[in-house]
């Protein structure tokens, strides 16, 4: 057998193969090294750029250890953009009031305005038909008085109305014009113009809550209809009643002011001021945005049934206070309204809000109108019935016709056993330690009625105490009626009730 080492040809081939293998391996190795260097360099560059961007977004400047050519570094001489400021929420300083008044009734009705007007915080004007004698003490607590412009050039052809409706319809425009001439409305950030009468009482905090839901830079005409179905048919369901009050956004008020005088001339046959406003809104293409808390109160008699079943909406205004009875018994109209100021200051969002609960052991239905009154009924009545206003009032045409209202009502029972025992607000207080309000309601003497039913007698309850935590953000959430719960007590002749936001799964059930 031949030895391969002694064969020159075999040795040559073997040597050549080994050389090719080494060269090939060397090429692979060099290629791998080259790509590795490029990859590491690229990753480092990206990482440094990303870090630099992050640092700049936070407003810092960072010096990196790795040097780069000057042309590769990001250059920026400007400061990072500042975050946009939070939008300012609507507050009372953004609202200008235009109040319609007559010289004949001024001394009487100015007392309604004193109930709600805050001269250090509010802006507005009272517009009169002629000059009145003034008391210097009133100047500090009432809005300034102005005389409306001459409207004799406008036609008025309605045989049942009065041409003063023309001057009243121009109050928003005249208020805007007056403020523009003094260069006030732009500087003070006016967002809304609100119209009302001298016998209108506003709950200013709730007015702000309602208007704060809307974009004041858009065209808005906000108010409510009449309680009288026939009034709405005669005038319009698309009309906001001026006595109940309505709000017009600033840009819409500017458009109204530009065209209103020409618009008024086209409607000489209309009756009042608010239907003239609505006619001009129709020409501008702006519909009425309805808010249930504006109350025209086109009714006669007692408001008890309406106020104890207030809709689930913030109470914004009360009107026709000279027409209806005082809202509390045994006092005059102004003093009755003054009694509301206590709970209004403690929890304006919850004022007049209804809660319904049951005392199962005594078969009682209890309805609370917070800050106003409590009712106890013998028997168990459905929530559906209790949320309907009881007809303690007559409609605008002074008829006891239940079809004359623009909402559902229920009869006020004539059976003494079914009539409610009414407890009216006597005092309101706030405990800062527990963050709770305590309102006390005392039995009205007229509620003591004899009844032969063999069941617990509510007349044994002389006082109802209601505990409630104030909730200024109540109307920032989806509307829902508050719940009430009867609390145990050893106080003789006293009923204790807790009122608060319902739990998510809490339901008032008839058991």
Residue, then its C-alpha position, 0 to 999 in steps of 0.5 A: x500500500x502506497x503512503x500518501x505523504x510520499x505522493x507530491x500530487x496528493x500533497x499539493x491538492x490537500x494543501x490547496x484545499x486547506x488554503x481555500x477553506x481558510x480564505x473563505x472562513x476569513x471572508x465570512x469572519x470579516x463580513x460578520x465583523x463589518x456588519x456588527x460594527x455598523x449595527x452597533x453604531x446605528x443602534x447607538x445613534x438611534x438610542x441617543x437621538x431618542x433620548x435627546x427627543x425625550x429630554x427635549x419634550x420634558x424641557x431638559x437639555x442633556x449632554x451625551x458621552x458619544x460624540x457626533x458630527x455637528x450636522x447630526x445633532x438636532x438643533x432647536x432654539x425655541x422653547x417647548x410648547x406650553x400646554x393649553x390652559x384649562x377653559x374657564x367655567x361659566x360663573x355669575x360674572x359671565x352673565x348680564x341680566x336685563x330685568x323688565x319693570x314698570x314704574x307703577x309696580x316698582x315699589x312693590x316688586x323691587x323687593x323680589x329682586x332684593x331676594x336674589x340680587x348680589x350687587x357685588x357679584x352680578x351685572x345687569x340693568x332694570x329697564x323702566x318705562x319712566x323715571x321713579x323716585x328712588x331710595x338711596x338705600x336701594x341703590x346699594x342693593x339693586x341693579x342700576x335703573x335705566x329708561x327704555x328707548x322710545x318705541x313710538x315708531x313701531x306699529x302695534x295692532x293687537x287689540x288685547x295687549x299693550x304696546x309696552x311689549x315692544x320696549x320689553x322685547x328690546x331689553x336684551x338689545x338695549x342692554x348689549x348696546x349700552x354695554x358696547x357703548x361703554x366698552x364693558x361687555x368684551x372686557x368683562x367676558x360676557x357670555x350670556x344675556x338673561x331676561x326676567x321680570x321684576x316679579x321673577x326670583x332667580x336661583x343664581x347658582x342653578x342658573x350658572x349650572x344650567x348655562x355652564x352645560x352649553x357652548x356660549x360661543x354658539x347660538x343658544x336660546x334657552x328657557x321653558x314653556x308655560x304650564x298652561x297648555x292653552x297658553x302654549x297653543x295660543x303663543x307657541x311651544x317654541x317660545x321661552x316665556x320671559x317671566x320665567x326667564x330665558x338666556x341668549x348666548x352673547x354671539x346670538x344677542x349680537x345677531x339679534x341686536x342687528x336685526x331686531x328693530x326690522x324684525x319687530x316691524x314685521x310682527x305688529x299683531x303679536x301680543x307680548x314681548x316674548x313672542x316677538x323675541x321668538x319670532x326673531x329667533x325663528x328668522x335667525x333659525x335658532x330653536x328653543x333649548x328647553x330647560x325645565x327649571x325655568x318656571x313661568x307659573x301660569x297658574x292661580x292658587x297654591x304652588x304647593x303641588x308643583x313645588x313638592x313634585x319638582x321635576x328632576x332638574x335644578x330650580x332656576x326661577x319662580x315667576x308670577x309671585x304676585x298672582x299665586x299664594x305665598x309658598x309658606x302659610x301664615x306669612x306674606x309673599x316676600x317673607x315666605x321666599x326669604x325662608x328659602x334662602x337658608x337651604x338655598x345657601x347650604x345646597x342650592x343644587x338640591x333645592x326643591x328636589x323630591x325624594x320618595x320613601x316608605x315607612x312599611x311598619x306604619x304603611x306610610x308614603x313619605x315625599x320630601x321636597x328638600x328645603x321646602x316641605x315634607x308630606x306623609x300620606x296614609x297608605x302606600x302610593x306608587x312613585x309614578x303617582x307621587x312624582x305627578x304634581x297634585x292639583x292644588x292650583x287652577x290653570x291660567x284661565x282659572x278653571x279646574x280643568x286637568x286637560x289645561x296643563x302641559x304636563x301630567x297632574x293628579x287630583x288632590x284628594x278630598x278624603x280626609x284620610x287620604x290628604x297628606x300631612x304637610x310639614x313646612x321648613x322651619x330651619x336649616x343648618x350645616x355641620x362642618x364636622x359631618x359635612x351634613x345639612x339638617x333641615x327641620x320641618x314642622x307640621x302645619x296645623x291645618x293638616x290635623x284631620x280626623x280619620x277613622x281608619x285603623x292605621x298609624x296616625x301621622x299627626x303624632x309626628x310633629x317634626x321631621x328632621x332631614x339629613x343631607x350632604x350638600x352635592x354641588x356637582x349633582x347636575x354634572x351627572x346623569x339626572x336621577x332622583x335622590x333616595x331617602x331612608x328612614x332612620x331609627x330614633x327614640x325622639x317622641x313625635x319626631x321622624x328622622x330621614x336621611x336623603x342622599x344620592x342613590x346607590x347604583x343598584x338601589x331601587x325604591x320598591x313597593x313591598 
